[in-house]
Amino acid sequence: MIKRSSGVLMPISCLEGEYSCGSFGEGAKYFVDFLSDCGFSYWQVLPFCMVDECNSPYKSYSAFGGNPYFVDLGVLHEKGLITDFELELYRQQTPYSCEYTRLYHTRLPLLARASERVDPKEREKIEKFISADKYLLQFCEFMAYKAANNQKEWTEWDKNKKYDESVLFTWKFIQYEFFTQWEKIKAYANEKGIKIVGDIPIYVAYDSSDVWANREMFLLDEDNVPKCVAGVPPDYFSEDGQLWGNPLYDWEKMEKDGYSWWCDRMAHTFRLFDCVRIDHFRGLESFWSIPYTAKSAKEGKWVKGPGKKFIDVIKNVADGKMIIAEDLGDITPEVQALVDYSGFPGMRVLQFAFLSDEDNPHLPHNYINNSIAYTGTHDNNTLLGYVWELDDETRKTLLEYCNYDDPYWDRCYDSVIRTMYASNAGLVIMPIQDLLGYGSDTRMNIPGKADGNWRYRVTREQLDSIDREKYKRLNFLYKR
């Protein structure tokens, strides 16, 4: 039984701040204060790992390592590791968008200079912190080797080339600051009664420390080339399906050692968050396996996943903490049976409620307590964009469903949100864009589209424009 509650989806990258990307600085604390003032109980974030060349956090160099862009420069300045001149030099040019190109070229060199200024006592503390976690150490070594090999994939490295010790320490420093800074933000949130919902991408990138250091756990051939890769068949988002390209797990081998890598991953994640969403949960029942040489995801097939045995293991690691099953997409009776077996709350998304005339589970009157209901996820349009782009008939049905009869449909916002609040879902979560009433130009991600995603950011002025008393009242009225 989930206690009736509500929350906001706000990726760290979207937080306000002065240095090109949201971080674990004052902007994070200010957002926690905002949530508390509104009566929200949950803050959902996206994965904390490094982003890929498309700025997506769902394909990273490590499932364990933290994103350097989230390390707050203000904290480093207070420690004397960044000068006044450097702090001023790296101020952002716009507060409305993540400046990924600028970050890519300037952030690591700045953090490297900061790491050179660490005193011996602090250095010893950093070394001890990293050596206590083999996965963080693997990640730091992986990044040092990549630097020594001109950022090539690990399969192309010169085996005789040694990394630079100073580069290795830079990465140790970054990870130490990342995790210690976040620990303080999480503690602050918990003190304010706010729980953090984290996110685990089900797959890892081929060019990652995860595959490099644990090759036996993946379906690779004798040349370390993936036999098959991950993706999804044609669906609501893409008529050709999605060819993700991630290597697939060798679930049979993983089972032999009790899924130890996954156990370690879950334990690591639960140290960061109060509850966790497992992305693409349906892949644990059956996953879409695509030949490595395939040109399209259409060439894939369903293969059985680890199922109940795996669920039992990760439930034991969770030790009572909430795991959310992202049960979206092509959901079969077998997938639903696995969700039911797990006892994990599934997801309900309003934007999927009117895709057909069937009485589907995404209609708010069908929400059960053991579910997390969203106006939309990071992969959806904003609520305003969604309503705007609906065909006339579907929009009419939505407005009638939400008891809105004003001819000016662009004012329907409160009625839609109240419908969500009044539902039986244990937890209702809304993206920050939906609290602001923003359109599709602020959308976080369009699945299958490589460019232009993951850039949206909020300013403090925008955050302050949200009526805190309004949401405080809604949370009180609907006992959330």
N, C-alpha and C positions, 0 to 999 in steps of 0.2 A: 504494500500500500504506500503510494507516494503522497506525502503531505502536499496539499494544494499550494502551489507556489508559481512564481514567474521569474523570468530572467531576460537578459539581453545578449545577443550575439555581437560581440565587438572584438575583432581580431586585434592583436597587439599592434600590428602594422598600421591600423587605422587610427590609433590614439593620437590626440593632439600633442604637439611638441615643436621644437625649433630646429631639429637636425635631420630632416629629409625622410624620417620614418618614425612611427610610434615606437616607444621604448619602455623600459622598466624605470622610468623617471617620475617626475611630479605629475605628468599627464595620466599615468596609471592610477596614482592615488586619488587624483581628482575625479577620475571616472568611478572609482570605488565609492567615493563620497556621493556622487550622483546616484548610483544604484541604491545606496542606503536611503537617501532622501526620498526616492520614489517608492520605496517599499519593495524593491526587487530583492530576490534571494540568491540568484544565480548569475554568474558571468561566464558565458561560453566563449572560448577562444578557438583559433585554428591551430594546426600543428606548429610546434616551436622550432622545428628543424630548419636548416638552411634552405633557401629557395633555389629553384633550378634556373635555367636560362630564360624561361618564360615567367619567372618570378612566382612560380607555384610552390607552396610548401608541401605538396603531396608527392614530390619526387626529389629526394634530397641525398646529399653525400653521407648522411647518417641518420638512423632512426633514434639515436641517443643524443647526439650533439646538438647544441643550441645555436640559434641564428645570431651571428655577430652584430647584425643591425639592431637588435633589441637591447644590446648593452648600452646603458645610458651614459652619454658623454658628460653630463652634469655631475654624476657621481665620481667619474674619473677625474674631473676637474677639482672637485672637493678634496680628493686624495692627493692632489699635486702631480698627477700623472699626465695631465693635459694643460698646456699653458693658456693664458688669457687670449693670446694672439690666435692660437689654434682653434679655440672654442669659437671665436668670432669668425674666423676664416671659413669654418664648416657649417655656419648657419644656413638653413635652407633658403631656396629662392621662391618656393611656393608652399603654403601650408595645406593645400587642398589635395595633394597627390604625393605618393611615395616617389622619391626621386631615385629610382633604381639605377639608372645609368651613372649618376654622380656617386651613389653609394658603392657601386661596383668598382669604380676607379679610385676612390679616395678613402673609404672607410678602413679597409685592412691595413694600408700603410700608416694611417693615424693610430690604429690600435697597436701596431707593431712598435711605433715610437713610444707609446705609453708603456708597453711591456718592458722596454729597455730601461725605464726609470724606476722600476720596482726595486725596493731595497731588499737586501739579503734575507731578512727575517720574513718578509711577505713572500718572497720567492720560495722559501722553504715550505711555507704554508700552502702555496699553490701546487708545488710538486707533490706534497702529501695528499692533497685533495684529489688530484688526477690519478695518482697511483692506486688509490683506493677503489677506482672504478675502471675495470679492464676495458669496457666499451668506450669510455671517454678517451682512454689512452690510445686505443686502436684508432679512434677518429682523429686525434691530434697527429698521430704518426702518419696516417693516411693522407692528411692534408699537407704535411711536411714533405712526404714523398711526391705528391702531386706537384708541389711548388718546384721541387728539384727536377722534375720531368716535364717542365713547361705546361703543366695542367692537363697532360694527356690522360686518357683512361688508364686504369691500373694494368690492363692487359698489354699496354704498349710501353710500360716502364723499362728503363735500363736497370737490370737486376744488380748491377755493380755500382750504381750511383747512390751515394749516401745523402741523406737530407742534411740541411743546415740546422744545427742545434738551436740557433736563435729563432728560426722559423718555428721549430717544434715548441719552443717555450712561448712564443706569441700565441699559438693556438691553445696551449694550456692556460695561459693568462685569460684569453677570451672566454673559455669555458668556465673558469673559476668565477670570473665577474658575472657571466650570464646567470649561473645557478645561484650564486649568493645574492645577487640583486633581486632575482625573482623570488627567492625565499622570503625576503622582506616584504615584497608586494603581496604575496599570498598570505603571509601572517597578518598584514594590515587588513586585507579583505576579510579573512576569517574572523578577526576581532570585531569587524563591523557587521557580522552575520551573513557575509556573502560567500557562497561556495563557488569554486572554479570548476567548470566543465572543460576538460581537455579533449583532444582529438588524436586518434591513432590511425594513420593511413595503413590500410591492410598490407600493402606491398612496399618494398623498398626499391631504390634505383639500382640498376646494374653497376653503374660507376659509383660505388659507395663503399665505405669501410665495412658495412654489414656483409656484403657479398665477398669483398676482398679477403676479409679475415675469417669468413665462415662459409667457404665455397661448398663444402659438403652438405650444407643445408638447402641448397638450391638445385634445380634441375638444369645442370650444365653438362656439356659433353667433355671429352678428354682435353679439348683445347680451351676450356672455360667459356665456350660460347653457349648462350641459352638454347635449350632444345625447343622450348615454347615460351611465349610471353603472355602477359596479362592484358585484359581489356574487357569490354562488354559488347554484347550483340546490339543490333539496331534497336533503338528505344525512343522514348519521348524526346530526348535531347538530340539524337543524331540518327539519321536514316541509314547510315553506313556502319553504325556502332562506333566504338572508340577503341583505337589501337594504342594502349598505354605504353607497351613495350617493357614493362617491369619483368624481371625474371620470376619464375614461379617457384614456390617452396617445394622441396621434396618432403612431403608430409609423412611418408612412410619412415624416412630416416629420422625426422624430428620426433616421431612417436617413440622411437627406440630409446631416446634419452629423456623421455618425459616432457618433451617440448621445452627444454631448458632455456633455449634462446628466447622463446616467446615469454616464458615465465619471468626471465630477467627484464625483458622489455616492459611487461606489464607492471612489474615491481618498480622499475625506474619511473614509469609514467604516473603511478599512484603516489610517488614521492612529490611530484609536481602539482598534481591536481586532486580535487576531492571526489570527482567522478569522471568517467571517461567514455567517449563515444568511439566505437569501433567502426571506422569507415568501411563501406562495402561488406557489411556483415554477411550478406547472402553468399559470398565467396567461401565461407566456412562450411556451407552445406554442399554447394557445387560451384566451381569457378569456370570462367570462360577461358579456355586454353587455345591460343592462336599460334600456329607454326611460326617459327622465328623468321622465315623468309616471306611470310604472307604480306601482301600489299594492303589488305583490308581486314578489319575485324570480322567481316562476314565469313571469313574462312575458318573461324574458330569452332570449338565444340565444348559442350559442358562435360566437366570431369568432377567426380565426387571429391569433396573436401574432407577435412578431419572430423567434422560432425561432433557428436555428443562427447566423445573422449576428450576433445580439446576444450569444449565448454566446461567440463568438470574441472579441468586443470586450472583454467584462468579464473574460474569462480573461487577456487581455493586461494589463489594469489590475491584476489580482490578483497577477501576477508570481510565481506559485508558491504563494501563500498559499491556505489551504483555504477553499472556498466550499461551504456545505451547502445542498442543494436540499430545501426543504420540499415533498416530493412526496406530500402527503396529500390525501385527498378523492377526487374522481372522476378516477381515473387511467386513461387510455386507453393503448392500445399506442403511440400517437403521442407521448404525454407520456413514457412510459417510454423510447422511442427517443431523445427529446431529453435525458433524464437520462443515458442511456448515452453519447450523443455528447459531452456536457459533461465526463464523467469525474468529476463532483461526487458526493460521497457523499450518498445519500438518507437518509430517516428511517424508522425502524421503531419502532412504539409497541405495547408489550405489551397495552394495553387494547383494541387492535383485533384481537388475535390469535384471539379466539374468537367473533367475530361471526357466523361461519358454519362449516359443516363442511368447507369447502374448505381445501386446504393453502396458506394464504395467506402472504405474505411477512412478516407481523408475528409469526408463530410463531418463537420464538428459534432453533429448529433450522434455519430457512431464512435466518437473517441471514448476509449476506456481509461480508467484511472492510471493503469500501468502503461502510459504512453507519454511521449514528449511531443507537444504540438507546436508547429512553427507556422508563421504567416508565410515564410519562405526560408530557404537555406542559403549558404554562400553560392550555391550553383543556380539559384533561381533569380528571376527578376525581382526588383523591389515590389512591394505591394501596390504602390501607385502605378509603376510601370506595367505590372500585370493587369490591373483593372483597365488601364488605358488601352492596352493592346488586345483585349478580349474582343471577340466578335459581339455584335449587338445582342444577339439572343442569349449567349452565355453570360454576358454582363448583366442582362436583365434578370436572369435566374439567380445570379450571385446576390444582387441587390435585394431581390424579393426574399431570398433565404435569410439575409441579414436584417430584414425588416426595415429597409430603407426605401422610402417612396418619394423623396425629393427629386424633382426633374434634373437638378444639377448633380450628376452622379460623382463628380470629382470631389464632392464633400462627404463621401460615404465612409471616409476613413474610420471615424469613431464607431460607427455601427459594425464594421467588419471586426475591429479589434475587440469590441464588447462581445461579439459572438464567440470569439476565441476564448476570452476570459470566462464566459459563462459555461463553456464546455466542461465535460467531465475529465479532461486530460489532467493528469497529476501536475504536470509542469508545462507552462506555456512560455515559449521563447520567441522573441522578435528581434530581427536584425536592427542595428542602430538606425539604418536608413529608414526603416518603417516607423520608428518613433519620430523621426524628423519629417516624414511625409515626402521623401524625395523620390524622383523618377528614375527611369532606367539608365540615365547617364551616370548614376552612382552605383550601378550594379557591380558586385565584386568579381564574378566570374561567369563566363559563358562556356560551358563544357564543349570541347572539341575545337575551340578557337584559340590559337596559340598566342596572339598578341593583344595587348591592351587591357589585360586582366590584372587583378590583385593590387591596383594602385589607389583605390579610394581611401581618403582620410577625412577625419572630422576636425574642426577647429573648436576651440573653447567657446567662442561666441555662438557657434551652432549648437553645441551641447547645452549652453545656457538658455537657448531659445525654447527648449523643450519644457513644457509645463510639468514641473515635478509634482505639484499638488494634484494634478489631474491623474497621474499614474498612482500616486499614493492613495487617492480615493478609489480608483478602480481595484487596486489590490485589496483594499479594505472591503469594498462592496462584495467582491467575488471570493473573499476569504483566501486570497493568495498572498 
